[in-house]
Amino acid sequence: MSRGRWFLPETPDVLGLLRRQVAVTIEGVEAFVAWAAGDSVAADAVREVERRGDAAKRELLTALRVAFVTPLEPEDLFTLSRGIDWILNYVRDLVTEAEIMSCSPDPGLAEMAGLLAEAVQHIDDAIRLLESDQRGATEAADAAIDAERRLEATYYRGMAKLLEVEDRQQRIARRELYRRCSRIGEVVIDVSERIIYAVVKEG
């Protein structure tokens, strides 16, 4: 009598895939930092990395469809991936809009870009620690939120300084870029708080 074959359900490394998506996002944000510091060529790098970010997100979603067991609830993984994708999308949109408006970055935007890079690095740390050190993951997520709060403070200082810009078109253009960067910070908050929420549910 022949024996039936047993197939084990697939267990893809979804957290590893999520971290791969974050790694691409870090690369894109670093290109954004370079652009904000005056390297106009880095704009092309931002757009190229954003396309790779989309591919990393699709790879994770494909794995989620076949995974039998996941370290976090699929809803949390999906939400985190979507938020991380938005960060890179919004960075690309900001750079593209700056080019369309012929508005070069200023020191205020450069400072916000640096704080965004710091926040995304903390998000990567938080995801890395999710399975091994939930307290550490929460602390890293809190650190990302702290970096965003400092970004927000920079945003308000920069908006105040824009009142001194005499060229009306430049003032309006820079205000829009500042607002876009602030919006990216809000996504950082959403992702960080989702990490904390996932830890609470798993605890």
N, C-alpha and C positions, 0 to 999 in steps of 0.2 A: 504494500500500500504506500503510495507516495505521500510525503508530508507536505502540508501547505507551507508556503513561504510567509514569513512575518516581516513586515516592513515597519521600521521605526519612523515616527513622524520627524519631519525636518526640524532642526533647531538652529537656524541661522543666527549668527552673532549680530543681533539687531542693535545692541548698544555700540558694538564696534563700528557698525555701519553709520550710526548716528554721529559718532566721534569723527568718522571719516568726512561726513558732511560738514561738521564744525571745523575740521582742519582746512577744508577748502574755503570756508567762510573766513577763517583767520587770514588765509592768504589774500583773499579779496579785500578785507579790511586793511591789511598792511599796505596793499597797493593804493587804497583810498588815502591812507595816512601820507604816503609818498606824494600822491597827487595834491593833497591839501597843503603840503609843504612846498609846492611849486614845481613838481615834476609832472609836466603836462602829458608826457608819454605814458605815465602810469594809468591814464584813463583807459587806454586800450587793454591794459592788464586787468583792470576792474571788470570790463565787459567779458573778456575771455574767461576769467575765473567764474563769473556769474553763470555762464553756460555750463561749466563743470559742476557748479553747485546744483543746478537743476538735475543733472545726470545722477549726482550722489543722492539727491532726494528720491528720485525714481527708483534707484536701486534699493533704498531702504523700504519704500512702500511695497515693492515687489516681494521683498523678504517677509514683510509683515503679513502678506496674504497667505503665505505658505507655512508660517511659523505656528507650531502647535502650542508651545509654551514660550512666553516672553518674560524677561525680568521685570518689566513694568507693564501696566495695562496698555494694550494697543492704542487706546485713545490718547494716553499721555505721550506715547512715542510719536504718534501722528502729529499731535499739537506742538510738541517740541520741534519736530522736523519742519513743520510749516512755519513756525516762528523764526527759526534759524534761516530758512529760505527767504523769508521776508526781509531780514536784515540785509542780506546780500542784494536782493532786488532793489531795495530802497537806496542802498549805496550807489548802485549803478544808475538809478533814476536821478539821483542828486548830481552825479558827475555829468550825465548827459544834459540835464537842464542847465547846469552852469555853462557848458559849452554853447548851448543854443542861445543863452542870454549874453554870451561873451563876458561872463563875470568870473574873474579869477578868484581863487580862494584867498582868504585873509587870515591873519593870525588867530582870530577867534574861532574860525572854522577848523583851522589846523589843530587847535587845542581840543576841540570837541572830537575830532577824528581820533586823536591819541587816546582820549578817555573811552571812546567806543572800542578801540582795539584792546584796551585793558579789560573792559567789561566782557568782551567775547572770550578772552583768554580765561577769565574766571568761570565763565559758563562751561568751557571745555574741562576745566578742573572739576567742576561740580558733576558733570556727566561721568567723568572718569572714576569718581569716587562713589557713584550711586550704589554699586553692588558691594563694595568693600568697607565703606566708611560713611554711613548716612549723615552723621553729624558733620563730618568734613564736607560732604556735598552741600549741606545746608549753609555752612559757613562760606563756602565758595560762591554759592548763589547770592548770599547776602553781600559779599564783596562786589559782585557784579552790579547789584542794586546801588551800592554806595558809589561806584564809579559813575553810574548813570545820574545819580543825584548831583555829583560834581559837574557832569556834563550839563545838567539843567541849570546849575548856577552860572556856568560859563555862557550858556545861551542867553540868560537874562542880562548879564553884563554886556554881552555883545550887542544885544538888541538896544540897550541904552546908548552905546557908543554909535550905533547907526544913525542916531538923531543928529550927529555932528557931520554926517556925510552930506555934502552940498548937492552932489549930482543925484537928482531924483530917481533916475532910472537905475543907477547903481545901488541906491538905498533900497529900492523895492526889490531888486534882484537878490541882494545879499540877505534881505529879510526872508525871502522865500527859501533860500538855501539853509539859513539858520533853522527855519521851521521844519524843513525836511530832516535835518540832522536831529532835531528834538524828537521828531516822530520815530526815528530809528531808536532813540533812547527809550521810548515808550514800549517798543517791541522787546527790547532787552529786559525791561521790567516784567513783561508778560512771560517771557521764556524763563526767567529766574524764578518767578513765583510759581510757575508750573512745576519746576524741579522741586521746590519746597513742598508743594502740594503732593507730588508723587511720593516724596519721602514720608509725609504724614500718613498717606494711605497704606504704605508698605510697613509702617512702624507698628 
